[in-house]
Amino acid sequence: MLDASLTYLRDGDDAVITAVIGGLLLLASPLVIPSVLVLGYLTRVVRRTADGDDAPPAFEEWGELLVDGLKAFAVVFVYSLLPLAVVATAAVVSLGAFVVVPGSSDGGAGAFLGAFAVGIFVLVAGLVALALSLVGLYVTPAALAAVAESGRVGDGFAVGTLWGVVTKRAYATGWLTAAVVVLAGALAIGVLSVVPILGTIAGVFVQFYALVAAAAIVGWTWTDVRPVATEPSEPESAERPAV
């Protein structure tokens, strides 16, 4: 699966054009809409590979691409929101402590105990935020695949269904493989960034290539771990067949 992912985009009919468009969109990602379009393209990759079509999609039907990207963005945003909320809470408590604790009427001992309590709280909050971030990183690909398949954003938050997916060994293997590809791309970007400007630009195209390869892995993995839809049984006919 790893080898296939690294040649997935390269073996496409319009590999160069797709890579150029994807890289340019990533370069313009600070404008938000281009990054949403990239998410839409990655969603198409997941959908196609999950359905057994290994031909990379082209950048076309931009309206649908934007809709797919917005759905994916909503999933990614929500899964990253909870850790950020924990960190924000810890920051607010810490800031409040700097204002309140120095004025404590208990003297130095009271100030020390207050600062110690705040420090423990911030440490625990940091650990909780880290744990939630790791859980979010692990579940997000499955959530994106579920949304890519059905087109419904709510399927990305169907906890019971997703739990049955992310607890499978095949999903863990696919997730690790995709993570290796993304990390390898990040390392390559770090090396290329040594060269001013041109290296940074080249790194963006490498990043797009790595993201597409990871999306293909997620799609192939989803084929093996996707929930099996149970068709409702047809009601028996009220009429007895004629004998």
Sequence and secondary structure as in RCSB ss.txt:
>XXXX:A:sequence
MLDASLTYLRDGDDAVITAVIGGLLLLASPLVIPSVLVLGYLTRVVRRTADGDDAPPAFEEWGELLVDGLKAFAV
VFVYSLLPLAVVATAAVVSLGAFVVVPGSSDGGAGAFLGAFAVGIFVLVAGLVALALSLVGLYVTPAALAAVAES
GRVGDGFAVGTLWGVVTKRAYATGWLTAAVVVLAGALAIGVLSVVPILGTIAGVFVQFYALVAAAAIVGWTWTDV
RPVATEPSEPESAERPAV
>XXXX:A:secstr
 HHHHHHHTTTSTTHHHHHHHHHHHHHTGGGSHHHHHHHHHHHHHHHHHHTT  S   S  HHHHHHHHHHHHHH
HHHHHHHHHHHHHHHHHHHHHHHHHGGG TT HHHHHHHHHHHHHHHHHHHHHHHHHHHHHHHHHHHHHHHHHHH
  GGGGG HHHHHHHHTSHHHHHHHHHHHHHHHHHHHHHHHHTTSTTHHHHHHHHHHHHHHHHHHHHHHHHHHHH
S           SS    
